[in-house]
Amino acid sequence: MRIVVCAKEVLDPDAVNNYALAGRLVIGDDGKTLTQTTIPRLMNAYDEQAIEAALRLRDAGAEVTLCVVSAGAEVDTLLKHAAALGADEIAAIPIDASAVDHHATAALLAAYIRSSGGADLVLCGRQASDDDQGVVPALIGESLGMPVVTIARALELRDADGGRALRVTRVTPDGDEIVEVGCPALVTISNELGEPRYPTTARKLAARRMKPTVVPIEDLGVSAGDLEPRVTLARQFVPTVDGSCEFIEGASPAELAKRLIERLREDRVLP
């Protein structure tokens, strides 16, 4: 079966958070981009777990051809990391990511999947760590006419009448939910899948020699209208967080507890 994983390059969220906590995260004069140039860029962690989900299907005995595709300006490092993890094919769609929105990104990725022979299964991370939107997978599924199952923590390939089916364990606020869906399908993977594997040294060396297939936009048959942003970034800013802390005093733990209950009732947190 052919599995296509859609991966995105993002700023390292840990580094961004550290800059923000230190008060050093600064937006440029355009009001849209960060001034920091030392923050590393890496594969979106949810997308890395999508690759892990595909590899676990292979480990379970499925004959899998794994392709990882990314739309962006400079994604060679990301794609070589995907190859080191176990991707059989890597593909890049060169485009300025800041010039397109989620609709255009989904149109490009869906067009690639369609033009490269289709897929029995498309896997995506549940969302990207930079914008947390989580809409691109659903738009890809809609474009390809595939059913979409979201927030999966486990996948199991099963035989079904007339083809393959997936047993998907979904994460919900009320506990796990198990659904079955026929292939082809699109599934988004959540962090509850668990830690992805580390690439071996041999795979890292082999990945250095692996070159991604560069697919020009012109070869995908995507119209100019499909690439026209429907959503544009007007402004982003670092919010000011005002913290306040109130200390409750008391001579004993019982008195402290009593005063805490009284304070919570005053604020109507407790009845």
C-alpha positions in Angstrom: 0.0 0.0 0.0 1.1 3.5 -0.7 1.1 5.9 2.3 1.7 9.6 1.8 2.6 11.7 4.8 2.3 15.5 4.5 5.0 17.3 6.6 5.5 20.9 7.5 8.6 22.8 8.6 8.1 25.0 11.6 10.1 27.1 14.1 11.2 25.0 17.0 8.4 25.6 19.5 10.6 25.1 22.5 13.0 27.8 21.4 10.1 30.2 20.6 8.6 29.6 24.1 12.0 30.2 25.7 12.4 33.5 23.9 8.8 34.5 24.9 9.4 33.6 28.6 12.6 35.6 28.6 10.8 38.6 27.0 13.1 38.4 24.0 10.5 37.4 21.3 10.2 40.4 19.1 7.9 41.0 16.1 9.5 43.0 13.2 8.4 46.3 11.8 6.0 44.6 9.4 4.0 43.3 12.4 4.0 39.8 11.0 7.4 38.1 11.3 9.8 37.4 14.1 13.1 39.3 14.2 15.0 36.3 15.7 17.0 34.5 13.1 18.7 32.0 15.4 15.5 29.9 16.1 16.0 26.5 14.4 13.5 25.2 12.0 12.5 21.5 12.1 9.7 19.1 11.2 6.4 19.7 12.9 6.4 17.1 15.7 2.8 15.9 14.9 3.9 15.2 11.4 6.9 13.2 12.7 4.4 11.1 14.6 2.4 10.6 11.4 5.6 9.1 9.9 5.9 6.9 13.0 2.4 5.7 12.5 3.2 4.6 8.9 6.3 2.9 10.1 4.4 1.0 12.7 2.0 -0.3 10.0 5.1 -1.6 8.2 6.5 -3.1 11.4 3.1 -5.0 11.7 3.7 -6.7 8.4 2.0 -4.4 5.8 3.9 -3.9 2.6 4.2 -0.1 2.7 5.7 2.4 0.2 6.1 5.5 2.3 6.3 8.9 0.6 6.8 12.2 2.6 5.9 15.4 0.8 6.4 19.0 2.0 5.5 22.4 0.5 8.0 25.1 1.3 11.0 27.1 0.1 13.8 25.1 1.8 12.7 21.7 3.0 15.6 19.5 2.1 16.7 19.1 5.7 13.2 18.1 6.7 12.9 15.6 3.9 16.2 14.0 4.5 15.2 13.6 8.1 12.1 11.8 6.8 14.3 9.6 4.7 16.5 8.8 7.7 13.3 7.8 9.6 12.3 5.3 6.8 10.6 7.2 4.0 11.0 5.5 0.6 10.2 8.6 -1.4 10.6 12.3 -0.6 9.1 15.1 -2.5 9.3 18.9 -2.3 6.8 21.5 -3.7 8.8 24.7 -3.8 6.7 27.7 -2.7 7.0 30.6 -0.3 4.9 29.4 2.6 4.2 32.9 3.7 2.5 33.7 0.4 -0.2 30.9 0.6 -2.9 30.1 3.1 -4.2 26.7 4.3 -6.5 26.4 1.3 -3.7 26.8 -1.2 -1.4 24.5 0.8 -4.1 21.8 0.8 -4.7 22.3 -3.0 -1.0 21.8 -3.7 -0.6 18.7 -1.5 -3.8 17.1 -2.9 -2.7 17.8 -6.4 0.7 16.2 -5.7 -1.0 13.1 -4.3 -3.3 12.9 -7.2 -0.6 13.4 -9.8 1.9 11.0 -8.2 -0.3 7.9 -8.4 -2.7 8.5 -5.5 -2.5 7.0 -2.0 -4.2 4.2 -0.1 -3.6 6.2 3.0 -2.8 9.8 3.7 -1.4 10.7 7.1 -1.0 14.1 8.6 -0.2 15.6 12.0 -3.3 16.7 13.9 -2.1 20.3 13.5 1.0 22.4 13.0 2.7 23.7 16.1 3.2 27.2 14.7 -0.4 28.1 14.0 -2.4 25.2 15.6 -5.1 25.5 12.9 -5.5 21.8 11.9 -7.5 22.6 8.8 -5.2 21.5 6.0 -5.8 17.7 6.5 -9.6 18.1 6.2 -9.2 20.2 3.1 -6.9 17.6 1.5 -9.4 14.9 2.3 -12.2 16.9 0.8 -10.2 17.6 -2.4 -9.3 13.9 -2.8 -12.8 12.7 -1.9 -11.4 10.7 1.1 -13.1 10.1 4.4 -11.2 11.9 7.2 -10.6 10.5 10.7 -9.0 12.9 13.2 -6.8 12.7 16.3 -5.7 9.1 16.1 -3.4 7.5 18.6 -3.3 4.0 17.0 -3.8 2.5 13.6 -4.5 -1.2 12.7 -4.8 -2.4 9.1 -7.5 -5.0 8.6 -9.0 -6.9 5.7 -12.4 -5.9 4.6 -14.8 -6.9 1.9 -13.5 -5.6 -1.3 -10.3 -4.1 0.0 -8.4 -2.8 3.1 -9.8 -1.1 6.1 -8.3 0.8 9.0 -9.2 0.4 12.7 -8.5 3.7 14.2 -8.3 4.6 17.9 -9.2 8.2 18.4 -8.5 10.4 21.4 -11.6 12.3 22.7 -12.3 14.3 25.8 -14.5 11.4 27.0 -11.9 8.6 26.4 -10.9 6.5 23.4 -13.2 6.0 20.5 -12.6 3.2 18.0 -13.8 3.6 14.4 -13.2 1.7 11.2 -12.8 3.3 7.8 -12.2 1.9 4.3 -9.2 2.8 2.3 -8.3 5.1 0.7 -8.7 7.5 3.7 -6.9 10.4 5.4 -6.1 10.1 9.1 -4.6 12.8 11.4 -2.2 11.6 14.1 -2.0 13.0 17.6 0.9 13.0 20.1 -0.8 10.3 22.1 0.7 7.9 19.5 3.9 8.0 21.5 7.5 9.0 20.9 8.7 8.5 17.3 11.8 6.4 16.7 15.3 7.8 16.3 16.9 7.3 12.9 19.9 5.0 12.9 23.4 6.1 11.8 23.2 4.0 8.7 19.9 5.5 7.7 21.2 9.0 8.3 24.2 8.3 6.0 21.9 6.9 3.4 19.5 9.8 3.6 22.3 12.3 2.8 22.6 10.7 -0.6 18.8 10.7 -1.2 17.6 13.7 -3.2 14.0 14.8 -3.0 11.8 14.9 -6.1 11.2 18.6 -6.8 7.7 19.1 -8.2 7.1 22.5 -9.7 3.7 24.1 -9.1 3.3 24.3 -12.9 3.3 20.5 -13.1 0.5 20.1 -10.6 -2.3 21.7 -12.7 -3.2 24.0 -9.8 -4.9 27.2 -11.0 -3.9 30.7 -10.0 -7.3 31.0 -8.3 -6.5 27.9 -6.1 -3.3 29.7 -4.9 -5.0 33.0 -4.1 -5.1 33.3 -0.3 -8.5 33.4 1.2 -7.1 34.1 4.7 -4.2 36.6 5.1 -2.2 37.4 8.2 -3.0 41.0 9.3 -0.8 41.2 12.4 0.7 39.0 15.1 2.0 40.1 18.5 3.4 38.9 21.7 0.7 39.2 24.4 1.4 40.8 27.7 0.7 38.4 30.5 -0.2 40.1 33.8 0.2 37.7 36.6 -1.0 38.2 40.2 -0.6 36.0 43.2 -2.4 36.2 46.5 -0.9 34.6 49.6 -3.3 33.3 52.3 -2.0 33.3 55.8 -3.0 31.2 58.7 -1.6 29.7 62.0 -2.4 26.1 61.1 -3.2 24.0 58.0 -6.8 23.8 59.1 -7.0 27.6 59.3 -5.3 28.0 55.9 -7.8 25.5 54.4 -10.7 27.4 55.9 -9.6 30.8 54.6 -8.9 29.3 51.1 -12.5 27.9 51.0 -13.8 31.3 52.1 -11.8 33.1 49.4 -12.9 30.7 46.7 -16.5 31.2 47.7 -16.1 35.0 47.6 -14.9 34.6 44.0 -17.8 32.3 43.3 -15.4 29.5 42.3 -17.1 27.3 44.9 -20.9 27.4 45.8 
